[in-house]
Amino acid sequence: MTAGGRADVVVVGAGVIGAAVAWRTAQRGLSVVLVDPAPGCGASYAAAGMLAPVAEAAYGEETLLGLCLDSAARYPAFLAELRGACDVPVARTSGATVVVALDGDDLRALDRLSDYHDELGLPVRRLTGRDCRRLEPLLSPRVRGGLSVEGDHAVDPRALVQALLAAGARRGVRLVRRSASSLLVESGSARGVRLDTGEDLTADVVVVAAGSWSGPTGPLGGLPAHLVPPVRPVKGQVLRLRGEPGPAGLTRTVRGWAHGAPVYVVPYGDGRVVLGATSEEMGFNTDVTAGGAYELLRDALALVPGLAELELVEATARLRPATPDNAPLIGPTAMPGLVLATGHYRNGVLLAPVTADALAGFLATGVPAGEVSAFSPRRFSATAQQVSR
Ligand SMILES: Cc1cc2nc3c(=O)[nH]c(=O)nc-3n(C[C@H](O)[C@H](O)[C@H](O)COP(=O)(O)OP(=O)(O)OC[C@H]3O[C@@H](n4cnc5c(N)ncnc54)[C@H](O)[C@@H]3O)c2cc1C
């Protein structure tokens, strides 16, 4: 049974990535069906929403850093256009980021990070403990030094996904609240998806943006190994707090280390604050654990003791879609008609604009976008073929 007419594009997964790709693609005049049983309820629901290419910069990931900086630069125009395209208010936070150190080990880690930033010419400013507290009076008196990263902001990812879905709907994106159970393949090409109802959705192109379910456990699981994206779930737990909005609150995202673990505190500027995040290789388990919540509170309170006064409103665990090299899979695969937009791991909110722009351009013109060429899914196909032989 076929559901609806043939579309130009079916997008599987309506997290921040699938919703952004669907909106941008519909803007290019293509007909788009977006399939998801629970839009916006995957990793995008838990994300803190940091747009933090500089504070997150990691050794050996310079190509990824380039993509993150590109996407961060697109954010102001992306959000302005989105606000004009729907009624959901969504904005970048005005506060920047401060990375702080509590002890000698942290200061050494900060030195290394700061040297790395200097090597790459990234704009950061070194701060004394007193400078840090001048910027953020709520920081612990134990803070001994820090870095100010003025260009790293944040966005509320839940509002962002709702805005993307609303803007997409206005552009004619059809949302189907079902699960895609398998890919339809005709003469070696992707031609749509079969839903869990048994109905078929046919399309010229299928974009798989199913986050952690894009790998072997998802609708592509039955394909030959070289076509199945090497995506695995990495669990992250976060806590959400609420305080009084106003000048007494934090204005900047605070990142640091406490008890040897990285931790961050993200204020949205309206009294809401997110503390994160654990990073756990636990398969598809999404239990919120007492230990996870305890560690997050202990570590975040070490940086900002006043958080203890805030109301604890939510504890959430979701799955980051990770890949073997921590970089996303964006673009066409070896199967005609099958395109990936997945594996965004720790940076999916940040990378939504560049991913959506690149894929919408490719889907409209057939020309792969240069800015994502290093993130082609084909970089893993050869390895998978060798392994399966
Ligand atoms: C705790 C935590 C904190 C994070 N903080 C940040 C941050 O500060 N900044 C940042 O940039 N990133 C952050 N991330 C990472 C970011 O959340 C992810 O990279 C991003 O949300 C991935 O988006 P996605 O759309 O690919 O996946 P998801 O949001 O997981 O969406 C995938 C969607 O696919 C759907 N789906 C699954 N299977 C099927 C199927 N068979 N058929 C149809 N639909 C299906 C699901 O229902 C889901 O809605 C964080 C992640 C976590 C877990």
PDBQT file of the ligand as one rigid body, heavy atoms in Angstrom, charges set to zero:
ROOT
HETATM    1  C1  LIG A 401      23.062  15.346  26.993  1.00  0.00    +0.000 C 
HETATM    2  C2  LIG A 401      23.350  15.924  25.634  1.00  0.00    +0.000 A 
HETATM    3  C3  LIG A 401      23.799  17.231  25.524  1.00  0.00    +0.000 A 
HETATM    4  C4  LIG A 401      24.098  17.759  24.268  1.00  0.00    +0.000 A 
HETATM    5  N1  LIG A 401      24.490  19.074  24.178  1.00  0.00    +0.000 NA
HETATM    6  C5  LIG A 401      24.731  19.597  22.936  1.00  0.00    +0.000 A 
HETATM    7  C6  LIG A 401      25.089  20.956  22.817  1.00  0.00    +0.000 A 
HETATM    8  O1  LIG A 401      25.171  21.679  23.812  1.00  0.00    +0.000 OA
HETATM    9  N2  LIG A 401      25.336  21.457  21.568  1.00  0.00    +0.000 N 
HETATM   10  C7  LIG A 401      25.235  20.680  20.448  1.00  0.00    +0.000 A 
HETATM   11  O2  LIG A 401      25.473  21.184  19.347  1.00  0.00    +0.000 OA
HETATM   12  N3  LIG A 401      24.879  19.386  20.539  1.00  0.00    +0.000 NA
HETATM   13  C8  LIG A 401      24.640  18.825  21.756  1.00  0.00    +0.000 A 
HETATM   14  N4  LIG A 401      24.305  17.518  21.875  1.00  0.00    +0.000 N 
HETATM   15  C9  LIG A 401      24.302  16.700  20.671  1.00  0.00    +0.000 C 
HETATM   16  C10 LIG A 401      23.008  16.889  19.899  1.00  0.00    +0.000 C 
HETATM   17  O3  LIG A 401      21.922  16.758  20.776  1.00  0.00    +0.000 OA
HETATM   18  C11 LIG A 401      22.899  15.855  18.789  1.00  0.00    +0.000 C 
HETATM   19  O4  LIG A 401      24.070  15.830  18.006  1.00  0.00    +0.000 OA
HETATM   20  C12 LIG A 401      21.705  16.196  17.902  1.00  0.00    +0.000 C 
HETATM   21  O5  LIG A 401      20.547  16.368  18.680  1.00  0.00    +0.000 OA
HETATM   22  C13 LIG A 401      21.480  15.119  16.881  1.00  0.00    +0.000 C 
HETATM   23  O6  LIG A 401      20.315  15.454  16.194  1.00  0.00    +0.000 OA
HETATM   24  P1  LIG A 401      19.610  14.404  15.258  1.00  0.00    +0.000 P 
HETATM   25  O7  LIG A 401      18.456  15.086  14.662  1.00  0.00    +0.000 OA
HETATM   26  O8  LIG A 401      20.630  13.778  14.365  1.00  0.00    +0.000 OA
HETATM   27  O9  LIG A 401      19.187  13.218  16.257  1.00  0.00    +0.000 OA
HETATM   28  P2  LIG A 401      17.969  13.118  17.273  1.00  0.00    +0.000 P 
HETATM   29  O10 LIG A 401      17.662  14.397  17.919  1.00  0.00    +0.000 OA
HETATM   30  O11 LIG A 401      18.264  11.940  18.136  1.00  0.00    +0.000 OA
HETATM   31  O12 LIG A 401      16.744  12.798  16.325  1.00  0.00    +0.000 OA
HETATM   32  C14 LIG A 401      16.613  11.568  15.662  1.00  0.00    +0.000 C 
HETATM   33  C15 LIG A 401      15.127  11.353  15.420  1.00  0.00    +0.000 C 
HETATM   34  O13 LIG A 401      14.986  10.185  14.619  1.00  0.00    +0.000 OA
HETATM   35  C16 LIG A 401      13.792   9.569  15.015  1.00  0.00    +0.000 C 
HETATM   36  N5  LIG A 401      13.826   8.179  14.561  1.00  0.00    +0.000 N 
HETATM   37  C17 LIG A 401      14.588   7.163  15.034  1.00  0.00    +0.000 A 
HETATM   38  N6  LIG A 401      14.336   6.039  14.354  1.00  0.00    +0.000 NA
HETATM   39  C18 LIG A 401      13.387   6.346  13.437  1.00  0.00    +0.000 A 
HETATM   40  C19 LIG A 401      12.700   5.586  12.453  1.00  0.00    +0.000 A 
HETATM   41  N7  LIG A 401      12.947   4.280  12.266  1.00  0.00    +0.000 N 
HETATM   42  N8  LIG A 401      11.763   6.198  11.690  1.00  0.00    +0.000 NA
HETATM   43  C20 LIG A 401      11.514   7.534  11.848  1.00  0.00    +0.000 A 
HETATM   44  N9  LIG A 401      12.146   8.298  12.782  1.00  0.00    +0.000 NA
HETATM   45  C21 LIG A 401      13.058   7.707  13.558  1.00  0.00    +0.000 A 
HETATM   46  C22 LIG A 401      13.748   9.730  16.518  1.00  0.00    +0.000 C 
HETATM   47  O14 LIG A 401      12.413   9.611  17.007  1.00  0.00    +0.000 OA
HETATM   48  C23 LIG A 401      14.332  11.113  16.704  1.00  0.00    +0.000 C 
HETATM   49  O15 LIG A 401      13.324  12.106  16.814  1.00  0.00    +0.000 OA
HETATM   50  C24 LIG A 401      23.965  16.960  23.111  1.00  0.00    +0.000 A 
HETATM   51  C25 LIG A 401      23.478  15.656  23.223  1.00  0.00    +0.000 A 
HETATM   52  C26 LIG A 401      23.158  15.138  24.469  1.00  0.00    +0.000 A 
HETATM   53  C27 LIG A 401      22.608  13.733  24.572  1.00  0.00    +0.000 C 
ENDROOT
TORSDOF 0
